[in-house]
Amino acid sequence: MKMTLRLTLLIALLLLWCAPILNAQCQPDETEVRLIIETDTYGYETFWSLAPTGNACNQTPIATGGNTNQVGCNGGGQQDATTAFGYNDNATVNAGPWCLKTDSAYTLYHVDDYGDGGAKFTIMIGDYPVYQFKSVGNGGQYNFTVMLPLAYNAALSRISTYGFNDLKPTAVHGLIFNMGASAIDTIDLSYSVNGGAPLTETLIGLNVEPFTSTHFSLSNLWTPTDTGFYTLQVWLGNINGNADLSTANDTLGKAIYFRAPKPVLIDQYLTDSVIIKTVGVAADGLDKPRDLAFAPTPAPNLWVVNKITEASGGSTVTYFDAGLPTQDAQLKKDQNSWHFMSLPTGIAFSYNGNFATSPGVYDANHQNGASHFTGPALWTSDWSVYAEPSGGNGSHLDMLHQSPFSMGIEWEEENVFWVNDGYNQNIVRYDFGEDHGPGNDDHSDGIVHRYTEIQVDRIDDNIANHLALDRESGLLYIVDNGNKRVLRLDIHSGTPTANLTPYAEPLHEYKAVTGADWSVYIDSLDKPSGIAVIGDYLLVSDYGTGEIIFYDRSGDEGVELGRFDTGPGGIMGIEIGPDGKIWYVNTTQNKVYQLDYTPFTVAANEPGNGPVFSVSPNPTSGAFELRFGAGQDISNYRLRVISALGQIISDQPVSGYSSVRIDLSGQPDGYYLVQIADQKGSRTERVLLSRR
């Protein structure tokens, strides 16, 4: 009995003595470090090893994790791991803690079996997520120092103002990251242009927690004086009234280019002689081109996207200095375009230099209908990256897979694009968020909003259904060729409501949008396909008739102003170039065209020499009356009525008349020129015939 009691007391004392060791606290020269691993949809591909800097991956590591059985330090890109080992898919794993020497350097080795990265790593120093990164490609190594954050330390991590802008007052905006231990409530932001006087603004009420970020947009707009390049410098300081304790990351600079606004030349196409110029041909690499877009560059660089075949995937032809004597055509095709650019129907550029394409295919994996893993893809226009080997899945920057038969695409802002979803028959807004880098596959930050109340249809899988956005008003014009019409949507309307279940990929958000303001804007078309907007004008290409149709879009419905016949059918994408001219592709001819014009020469327009007259009613639904001013000598004048295509509808003398009645009931809707002329000069007025 005594022995038992003594043994019990001894064990209790030993436990008390060992307790500090079992719950070991770090020594004064050490700091607690933990690791958080977030896997992608292939968790078993990940392996990591933590070691002092200078040690190899497998040289006396402090800890290892993930698929230690099949991947290990040398398994990057081997593609032989299985789900029998390693982490679960889309899992969050905590490793550690370890007591590591304060102010010492360590290396986290990370390896991906498939070679496409995807796992996210957060290194916790004490209670702070001081280091965060995402594994890419085969993996690599991340060096860090064990150091607790300073009390006040902010970083200007990005200037988000586009490197390419239209010449107009522009907001300076970007991203601040709080690297300090204290929340940021107030901070000063300053900017200068070309080394000029700085403008400073204090941001208040921020509440930016440690190791989180916030976007900013300064209210002091930058108003450039002329087109061309400028140097923008932005810096921060004065955090909560305190100095930033590390100024190394406070300042960023960026080159910004401003271009002249596109001139609005549509009236010239309606009144002058139109000339068709061939810009590109099949010898350039054109192979069933379906869309075109100008890159955000000072020079007119035109990108054309080719359909080619489902097995091969699409390609692009870039016309550097398009339409100029120095024009040069370059064909490029990504090695994985069979998936990421399969049967592309559209192309659209962001001012950040990225572009997106829409695949007109049911299943981009080509599994004979077993899945419908398809949607828009994001690319960079950087010539050294696009369609160059990445070590992963081609050169694409991102892809989201919720829209089979994506029949057209349009850009809104940053990496946000709108898609005409031909399979689900909706309009869908895709926000790629931060791209995952060339050839990788992390889609988890994607935000997809589906406008379920808008129903669209397609004629077939060949004729594209394009979209065009007026970014000033937020009005999106949508070709709906299965219903022979064009829709209009206010993109600032509608409310995200019900959660939707994404197909075969994790997304940050996938919701239905209801209550949007949309309407049928144009109807009774034949086979509409391409669409473009500029000023108060809307242009629609008709694949069946070969026409480009001009509309006045200033009202609640499009009013037809005139048509131009480009020739045989096959026209799809149309674009207003930086020169204000009209550019388009014809997919059946394998050609790119530009429309130019010369002044119509029936008579010169010399307002001072012709008689004063008025036209009423204008607009008219059929007939109108032309009245001359009182007391005028109306002799030896001729009246001509000319259509938008240059056809003379009426030509008659008006000598001795005080008024003339003209009946256009047998003519199509659109603008007409009413011209009074003699050998000395003329006066011209424009009349709109509209039966709406």
URHUNOR-V644314 format. One line per field, one symbol per residue. ss: DSSP state (~ for helix, > for strand, _ for the rest). phi: phi as a letter, one per 30 degrees, with the letter a starting at -180 (. if undefined). A space follows every 10 residues. Layout:
# URHUNOR-V644314
ss: ???
phi: ???
This chain:
# URHUNOR-V644314
ss: _~~~~~~~~~ ~~~~~~~~~~ ~~_______> >>>>>>>>__ __~~~>>>>> >>________ __>>>>____ __________ __________ _>>>>>>>>> >___>>>>>> >>_______> >>>>>__>>> >>>>____>> >>>>>_____ ___>>>>>>_ ___>>>___> __>>>>>>__ ___>__>>>> >>>_____>> >>>____>__ __>>>>>___ _>_____>>> >>>>>>>_>_ _>________ >>>>>>>>>_ _____~~~~~ ~_>>>>>>>> _~~~____>> >>>>______ _>>>>>>>>_ __>>>>>>>> _______>>> >>____~~~~ ___>>>>>>_ ___>>>>>>_ __________ ___>__>>>> __________ _______>>_ _>___>>>>> >>>__>>>>> >____>>>>> >_________ ______>>>> >_________ ______>>>> ____>>>>>> ~~~_>>>>>> ____>>>>>_ ________>> >>>>___>>> >>_____>>> >>>>__>>>> >>____>>>> >>______>> >>>>>_____ >>>>>>____ _>>>>>____ >>>>>>>>__ __________ __>>>>___> __>>>>>>__ _______>>> >>>____>>> >>>_____>> >>>______> >>>>>>>>__ >>>>>>>>>_ __
phi: .ddddddddd dddddddded ddcecddecb bdbbbcccdc dbdddcbbbc bdejddecch ddabaidddc cidccdidhb dbddbidddh ccbcbjdbcc ddiccbbcdb bbddjbhkdc bbcdciccdd bbacdbhdjl bbcbcdaddd dbacbddacc eedbbddaeb dcbabccdcc dcdccbacbb bbbhidddcc bccbidhcde ibbbdbbddd dccddadkdb ccbbbblhdh icdddbcdcc bbbadbcccd eddccdeddd ccdccccdcb bdddjdbhdb aaadddbedd cccbccdhbd ddidabcccd heicdcebcb cbbddcdecd bdhdcabbcc ddjdbbbcdc bdbdchchid bbdbldccbc ddddcdhcec ibdicdcaac bcbdhdcabb ccahccbcbd ddddibcbcc cdiddcieic bdcdcdbbcc dddccbbbda dcddbdbbcc ddcicccbdb ddchabcbbd dccjbdbddc cddiadbdab bdcbidcbad cbbiccbdbd abbahccbcb ccedcicccc bdcdcdbdcd clbbddjedj dbdbbcdddi dcbaccddch bcbbccabed cdadcbedcc ddbbbadbdb cacbccccdd iddcbhcbcb cbddcjdddb badbeiccab ccccedcdek dbccbcbbdc labbbccccb cd
